[in-house]
Amino acid sequence: MSLSKVTRRGVLAGMAGGGAAVVLAACGQAAMTDEPQTEMAEKPAAEEMPAEPETVLLNVICYTDAQGNDYQTTIDGYRDEVGTEIDLSIDITAWAEYWPKLKTSAAAGTPFDVMIMNGPNIMFHAANEILYDLSPYVSADNIDMLETFPGYLVNVYTLFGKVWGLPNFHATIGMYYNVEHLEQAGLSEPELGWTFDDWLDMSQKLTMRQGDTAERWGTYVGAWGQTEGYNYILANGGEILNAEKTEFLFGDAAGLGALNFIHDLIHRHGVAPDRQAASDAGGKRDMFHNGLLSFRASGPWEFGFLTPLEGFNWGVQALPMGTRQANVVHGSSLSVGDSVATPDHSWTFIKYATTSDTGENSTAQYTMPASWKGSRNWAANSSHSEEANIFLQSMDWGYDYPQSYSTLEWNSAIPAELNKAIDNEVTMDEAVATAVAIGNKILEEEQVELRRLGVIS
């Protein structure tokens, strides 16, 4: 099986006449031939006006209103700046229905022309021929992926040596804090380069108890995920998954040390709630909003939840570091459905949506555009510019979101084991050993499946 769809169909090599001119014009290039120009025919040029190009309707699917609105802004800009040959039909689908809908449409032979992809799902969709290989387009248009987008996003959407999507949005992670809590405890706001020890010390001073009952927790921690455990494993010098996606590495000394530190914040130092206490209090977001929590990690999307809170004084800093500064970054991409009727138009649109001036001045107020330039624009234009710059700066120490073919499977099985330690049912060492073994078994099975699909040898 070949995944080089564009090459197989000869889309780029075979473009000629009007079709080639449309794409080249959209890319800001002139269509050139080796033939000499001929004299104008006797009929006046005015009487030979070419017909207006037919409008191509692209069926687009996304799972958030914010991205749907951004699409419309992009298409309006495209029609004003480039041409009128593209229009959109936007399908905003609920998250739970979104991924089944992609598979169903592909199986029916009616794939979406443009779709949102994310890290946990990209490899499955690429390997199962649900997506179009965009590599030839990237090459033909001379897009320097690493100059345009951060490497941690390029890596997620470049698989099997092919590009399956252009990144459109992403989010780094920072540590939010309650400014009034710090002032009451006589603490300065954390500065860039603060450490795990600083975090623990401040959390101890911020935690308030009445007897055995915590009236306020210093911080919140979890063992897994983009806003929690991933970051602390990496910040402590560990790794989550090897580059070949064949082995989990968080059971090594650095990763195990970070996970034990997380466990100790809850059970040894008593500065973070266990899962039951956090659930009883409404979860970490409500706890933070209600003054029951002083520190919590999250992304720039929290601006949208915090801005409406009158009188709530909050700040954000880069995550604390162990042996290095780190945060795991997740972001989405715009991808093209396999076997779509007009892949050239889909490519032209997603290229414009991600790399044009309009695309890099996103209307998504609380999510960062994926390109370097777009992220700088977002921070400069943010109504929380000081805080936004923390997330912009965190791009410099961003790490790939861990993913493989079976991400959804191991991303459920691994935290289920780690949470047994968080709940104090087993030691963290025992939980990690079991979680790594389960995760590696899943990776072993997916290698067999990838070979069956013919995408690896």
N, C-alpha and C positions, 0 to 999 in steps of 0.2 A: 504494500500500500504506500502510495506517495502522498505526502502532505503538501507538496509544492503546487498548490492549486493554480496560482497565477501563471507559473512557468508552464505547467501542463497544458493549460488552455491557450498559452501564447498571447495573453491579453496585452502585455506591454509590447512584445515584439511585433504583434500583428496589428497594432493600431494604425489606422490610416485615415486620410481625408478628414471629414468633419469631426469624427470622434476624437482623433488625436488632437485636433486644434482646440477642442473644448477643454480637454484635460490640461494641455500645455498652457493655454491662456489662463486657466484657473490657477496654475502654479506660477504665473508671472513670467512665462517664457514665450518666445516667438516660435511659431511653427515654421521650420526652414526645410527647403528641398534643394536638390541639385539642379533642378530644371530652370532654364532662363525664363525671365518674365516675358510674356507675349503682349503684343499691343492690344489695347482695348477693342472689343468688337464694335461694330457700327452702331448697335443699339445704345442709347444713352444709359449710363450706369444707373441712373435713377429708376429706370424701368426694369432693371435686373436685380433689384434688391433681394438678397436671399431671404428665404422664409425664416421667421423667428424659430429658434430651436424649441422642440417640444419640452415641456416641463416634465422632469422625472420626479416621481413621488417616492421618497424613501420612507419605508416603514421603520420607525424607531421605537425601541422599547427601553424603558428605564424604571427604576423602582422608587424614586423620590420626586416630589413636586419641585423641589429646588433644582434638580437637574433637568426636569422637563422645562421649567422656565428658562434655564440657561440655554437649552437647545433653541428655544424660540428666539432668544436674543441673538444667538449665533446665526440662525438662518436669516433673520432680518438683516444682520450685518453682511452676510454672504451675498444676499440678493442686491444690496446696495453697492457693495464694493467689487464683486466679482462677476455676477451674472444672475440671470433669472431662471436658469434651467433646472434648479433643484427646489423642491418643496418637501415638507415633512408631514407625516402623519405620526403623532406621538402617542404612544400607549404607555400610560403610567400604571404599573401593575403592583399590587401588594407583594411584599417581600416573600411571603410563604408560597405565593402562586408564581412568582417570577421565574425561578429556575426550572420547574416542571414545564412551564410554557415555552421556554427556549428549546428544550428537548423535544417537545411535542411538535412544535413548528418545524424543526429541522427534520424530524422523522417523516412529516407529511410533505416534505419537499417545498415548504413555503417559509424559508428562514427569514429572519428579520434582516433588513439591510444594514442597520446600525444597532448595536446593543451595548449595554454596560456589562463589563466583566469585572470580577474582583479576584483577589489572590487565592482564596480557597477553591475557586471553581475553574480557574483558567486552564490548568493542565488537563483536567477531564474533558473540557469542551474542545481543546485543541487536538488532543489525541483521538477523539471520536469524530473528527471531521465535521464539527458543528461550526468551526470558525475558518475564515479565509486567511491564508498566509499573506501577510502584508510586506514581507521582506523585499520583493522586487520593486514595489512602490517606494519604499524607504530608500533603496539604492538609487532608483531612477531620479528621485527628487533631491538626492544628496543631503538627506537629513542626518546630521550627526546626532545620534540618539543621546550620547552621554554629554554632549554640549548643551542639548536642549532640555533633557530631563535628568533628575538625579539617578545615579546608578542603582539605588535600591528599588526604584520602580522599573527601570529598564530590565533588570534581572528577573523580576517577577513575570513580566510579559514577553520575555524572549526565552523560548523553550524549544528544545530539539534543533537549535540553531536557526530558528525562524521567529519573526516578530508577529505576534498575534493581536496586538492592540497598541494604540497610542495612549499613554497615560493622560487622564483629564483632571482628576481631583486626587488629593491626598491629605493626610494629617499626621503631623509629628505629635509627640506626647510630652506634656509638661506636668509640673506639680502645682496644683492650685492650693491656696492657703487663705485662711480667714485673718485679715489684717488686725482686727480688733482683738482676737485671741492672742496674737503675738504681742501686741502692745500691753495687754493685761498681764502677760507673763514676763514682761520686761525683756522680750526677745527682739532682735533685729530681724528684718525680713531676710530669708536665705539669699545668698549670692551665688553666682555661677561658680561651679567647682565645689559646692558643698558636698559632703561625703555621707556615706551610710552612717558613720558615727555621729555626724552632726544631726542627721535626720532622727536617729534614735534619741539623742540628747534633747533635742527640741520637742520631740513627741512625748517624752517623759515629763517635761515641764508643762506641756499643754494639756495632758490628761488630768481630769478632775474626778475625784471619787468622794462619795458619801458612804463611809464604811466600805463594804465590799461591792457597792454599786457604782458603776461608772456613770457620771453625769455628763462627761464629755470625753471623747476619745481623741488622742493626739493624731492618729493617722488611720488609714485603711490600707490593707494589702490583700492580694490574692495570689495564688501560686501559678496562674497560667493566663495567657492572653496578651493582646497588644497593649492594653493600658496597665497591666500588672506584671506577672511573673517573667514574661519574655524580657522585659527591660532590665530587671535586676540580675537575671542570669547573665546577660550580655555585659552589663555594667561591672559585674564582678569578674570579668575576663572569660566567661564561659561561652558556649555556643549551644544552639538549640538543635540544629540539623546540619549534617554535613553537606558540602556543595553538590555532591552527587545524588543527594536525596535518598540515600540508602541506609543511613544510620542516625539515630538520635544521640546527641552528645551532652545533653543536660545532666546526665548522671556522672559526668566527670567531676573532679574535685571542685572546680570553680563554680559550676552550676549547682552542685549539691550544697556548697557553702552558701550560695545566695538563697536557695530554697529553705535551708535551715534558719537563715537569718529572718526570712519572712515568717516562718513558724514561731521563732522566738519573740518577734514583735507582738504576736498574739498571746502566746502561752507562757513565755518566760518573763517578758517585760511588762505585759499587760497594757500596752499602749494602743492596740488595735482590736476591734471587735472580732469575735469569731463569726462564722457564717450565720448562726442562729440569731445572735444579738443584732447583727446588721439587718437581717431580714425582719426581725421584730420591730426595728426602728424605721422601716420603710426603704432600706437600701442606701447605698453610699451617697447618691445624689441628694435625696431628701435629708439625710443626716447632715450633709454639708450645708444645705440651705437653711436648715433649722437650728444651726449652731451646735449640733451634737458631735461635730467632727471638724478638726482643724486643718488637716492635710488630706488631699485626695488627688490621684493622678488621672488625667484625662486629656482630650485633644481640644482643638480650637472650637469644636462644635459646642463646647460648654458656654461660650460667649452668649449663645442664643438663649440659654436657660438662666444665666446669671444677670444679664442686662435688665430684664424686667423687675428684678428684686429691689425694691426701693430701700435705701438705707443700708444695703449689704455691701461692706467694704472688703473686696477680695483682690488678690494678686496672683501671679503665676511665675514660676521659675523653672529652668531646666531641671530635669530629674537629678536626684543625688547620684553620685558616682561611687563605685567601689574602686577598682583599679583603672577604670577608664570612663569617659563620658559616652553614653549610649542611649538610644531609644529605637524601638522597632517601629517601622513606618508601614502603614497600609495605605493603599490608594487604588482607585478604580481606573479602568481604561475604556476607551471607545473601540469596539471591535466590529468586524463585518461578518455577517453570516455566510457560511459556505454555500456555493452554488447560487448566489444571488444573481439577478438578471443584469444589474448595472454596477459591478464592483468599482469601476472607475469613479462613478459619482459618489459612491459610499466613501471611497478613499479621499476624494477631493473635499468632501464635507468634514470628515473627522480630522483631516490635516488642518483645515481652516479652524475647526473648533478648538484645537489644542495648541496651535503654533502661530496663529495670526494675532495682530494687535487686539482684535475684538475677543478672540478666544483666551488671550492672556490677561484680559481685564474682566474676570469672571464676575457675574452678579451673585454668586453664591457667597453670602456675607460671612458665613462661619465655616467654610471649607476652603482649603488652599488649592488654587490651580496647580496642576502637576509640574509645569515647567519651572525652571529656575526663574525666568523673567516674570512669569505669571505670579509666582509666590512673592517676589519682591513687590510687584504691583499691589497684590492683596494686602500685604503688611502696611504699605505706604498709605493705602486708601481706607484702612480699617478704622472704625470708630473707637477701637481699643488698640491704637497703634503701638503703645509701649508693650502691651501684653502680646500682641501679634508678632512683634519682633523676637520674642522668646521662641516662638514656634518656628519662625523663619531661621533663626540662628541654629536651632536644633536640627535643621536639615544637614548641617555639616557633620553631625555624628549619628546620622540615620543608618539603620541596618535593615536588610531585606526582611520582609514579612515571611515567616517560614511556611512553605507550602509544598505539596507534592500532588500526585494523582489522587490520592485518597485522603486529602486534608480533612474533609468533613468527618471521616470515620475516626482518624486518630485524634482529631481536635475535640472529640467527645469522649473517647476512651481514656486518654491520658489525664485530663483534669479530674475525671471520675476517680482515678487512683490517687492523685495528689491530694484531692480534697479529703480523703480518708485520714491523711496526716494533719491537714488543717483542722479537721474535726477531732483530732487526738485519738483516733481509733488505732492507728499504727504509728510507728516512728516515721519521720520524713525519709530517712535512709531506706527503710523498707518500701515505702510508697514509691520512691523514685526508681528503685530497682525493678519493681513490678511494672511501673509505667513505661520505662525504657524497653523492657522485654516485650510488652504488648505493642508498643509503637513500632519496634523493629520487625515484629512479625507482620504487621500490616504493610510496612515498606517492602518486606520480602515478597509478599503476595502481589503487591502492585507491580513489582519488577516483572513478574511472570505475565501479568496482564499487559503491560506495555510492550513486552516482546511479542505477545500474541497479536497485538494491534499493529506491530511492525514499525513502531516509532523509535525503538531502541534495538540494538543488536544483541 
